[in-house]
Amino acid sequence: MEWGLTENFIWLWIVPLAGVIFFVASFRKRAKIGRFGEIALIQKLITSYDPRKRVLKRTFFILALLFAVLALCQPHFRKKEVLMERRGVDVVIALDVSNSMLVKDITPNRLEKAKLELAGLIDRLKEDRIGIVAFAGDAFIQCPLTFDKTAAKLFLSMVSPNIIPMPGTAIADAMDTAVEAFGGTGKEEKAIILLTDGEDHEGNVVEAAKRAKKAGARIFTIGVGTPDGGALPGKPVVSKLDESVLKEIARLTGGTYHRSTRGELETESIVRTIREMAQKGFGKERFMEYEESFQWLLVIAYLLLLTEMLISERRKEI
């Protein structure tokens, strides 16, 4: 037998705690009875009460707790080894980390909202490889393509305007760098998810979008911010969401444009589209198939609790 969630063993402390609570309760009850006279004499007078049944009831309850906690640890038996081909889509996320992304026209600010949205998106792309490109006045690969979603989200949490000293917003460089991040992954369909407020300071966006299209990449753009905009932190400059350039990028590459929303429905729409794209094989991997056994432990815990409730502490009348 193996355990799928060994971290849940920590909850075993509840079992001895229950035993201590029952012991203290019994001790305090005996102390209260002792105030009225000798305990042995009083117990003879209480002929309907059977202390052995109380001990039995508490034993059943503690055992039920033990089996319930063991069920939480997800025990299972190794069944067989399975060889499966892993298939998916290469997805590179290009995230704007320029100073304009610190504007608070959406809560808490544009960058934090984008990071929150992307963390959920990464969780939904379960079978795909994820890469991250951060850009401002320059662009670089923050996280190479990986299956490790935990690592991808860790890299995502680390992005901030401080990681790129060059000011500005070079969307064209971001798209070119995203294409580079795919490396030699063949001519299968690829996806770039571009999150920015759309304020481009370098130009050449159309040409870069065409290069991405030629490389087999579809670009899904998400505009982060509002058309009314907001002031940059510490500066009397208003930054507004520019949707026109993002719509053009999506149109040229066969992707779609979405404005960031509170419910983050746009990421669900993008994931559905990615699922419909031609998937590539990432090679075969060996997986161990298990037969879950926690249900039996839950059944035992339930039967123990049921038995505990059915046991009466009264003696049988003769």
Buried (B, 14 or more C-beta within 10 A) or exposed (E): EEBEEEEBEEBBEBBEEBBEEBEEEBEEEEEEBEEEEEEEEEEEEEEEEBEEBBEBBBBBBBBBBBBBBBBBBBBBEEEEEEEEEBEBBBBBBBBBBBBBBBBBBBEEBBBBBBBBBBBEBBEBBEEBBBBBBBBBBBBBBBBBBBBEBEEBBEBBEEBBBEEBEEEBBBBBBBBBBBBBBBEEBEEBBBBBBBBBBBBBEBEBBEEBBEBBBEBBBBBBBBBBBBEEBBEBEEEEEEBBBBBEBBBBBBBBBEBBBBBBEEEBEBBEEBBEBBBEBEBBEBEEEEEEEBEEBBEEBBEBBEEBBEBBEEEEBEEEEE
